[in-house]
Amino acid sequence: MPAGLLHIAKTFARGIRPPAHKESTRALPIRRLPFAPELVVPLQQHTGSPSVPCVKVGQEVVRGEPIAKANGFMSVPMHAPVTGVVASIELRPTSRGEMQPAIVIHTYMGASQEVLYSAPQDVDAMTPNELVAAVRETGVVGLGGAAFPTHVKLVVPEGRRIDTVLVNGCECEPYLTTDHRVMLECADDIHAGIQIVQKAVGATRAIIATEDNKLDAVKSLNESRKKASTTVISVLKPQYPQGAEKLLIKALLDREVPSGGSPADVGVAVLNVATLAQLGEILPRRQGLIERVITITGPGVEHPGNYMVALGTPLSFALKHAGLKPDAVQVIFGGPMTGHSVADLDIPITKGITGILVLTGAETAKRPTKIYPCIKCGYCIDACPIQLNPSRLGVLAQRGLYEAMESEFYLNDCFECGCCTYVCPSHIPLVQEFRIAKAMNRQRKTAQ
């Protein structure tokens, strides 16, 4: 594939095409949200072990300073999102409902809030191992929602070879436009991040994948791309869940990740565009991840848009500035397909939060309230992008046969996109049942 070619691809088989609902935010530039008087930094904002505090109560911190160390390889450090003082280290509620340790910082409201903790470094002179270590120190995780530690993805498993870096800019989740705006406004940082990752994993090429409803972003990325770059921009037809890494790999490279396997098994490293933009910006400065772009949108918001938000900002503070309408009844972290409702507006915004969707009573009233028996229509089977049998899995879940779901029907291959639930005429909450089944299987294995 020649360097710089704008490759027009098709898409993956199956899936769905729900209404996009992106018109209210996709044309709005990124704006910075003010700093809240109090920020709450949970020590578990990523897949893996929670971070360990390295500050004490009463200690003054400057913006960008490390406040928690990584606890093992599958962990990342945390950095102060504001200049202020550590008020407490205590249990605080999270979006999932449980209490977790967090560092509470009271903001110095009169401070300039410059990032004072940084030291430039020459990433071009680093070896791949040095790059992996440097990426880990930034605390960067996957900003597409999974929050998987980025440095772990850059370690090539023994016996494997990575030839392609696949950059995920599809953003197929309804309502969300953060990746779209990042591609438009931070194209240089994305390309810088791509070069870092290519060197770290030894890949000879990179492919940026996006959809044909973001052609302005394609233009921005193409203009920013250096002439000698090995990066190609591929445009796909809009489809949900296009951004799932296994589906992207199949659509663009015609390679199939084996069941239970990872992209490295087929020579690919997949990273989100926002993740690469952060790496390209903060790694050369030796800074930490302290903020991210979030879409705040929905019928229940007065001023929808894409906001640069300091990590640890209380949800209530963000909604106050975006304008919470009086008839708002539900707040969702993420999008309507893969997001989850929150019960406490004082929980903090963390690294894995891509958006805040606010719905009014008019939208929630349209939801079906009655669940009917499965009519064996097969719609869920036709929609499942990885060709599972959601109908059979649902029957097993209702009978509590969770072990059989995993051992015989590939439950763990389900990445919970929600397509089956979306198309079910009986309104069976299939994806919710699958989540419960996975949790029960984890508990069983832990007990054993």
Secondary structure by P-SEA (a helix, b strand, c coil): cccccbbbbbbbcbbbbccccccccccccbbbbccccbbbbbccccccbbbbbccccccccccccccbbbccccbbbbccccccccccbbbbbccccbbbbbbbbbbcccccccccbbbbbccccccaaaaaaaaaaacccccccccccccccccccccccccbbbbbcccccccccaaaaaaaccaaaaaaaaaaaaaaacccbbbbbbccccaaaaaaaaaaccccccbbbbbbccccccccaaaaaaacccccccccccccccbbbbbcaaaaaaaacccccccccccbbbbbccccccccccccccccccaaaaaaaaccccccccccccccccbbbbccccccccccccbbbbbcaaaaaacccccccccccccccccccccccaaaaaaaaaacccccccccccccccccccccccccccccaaaaaaaaaaaaaaaaaaac
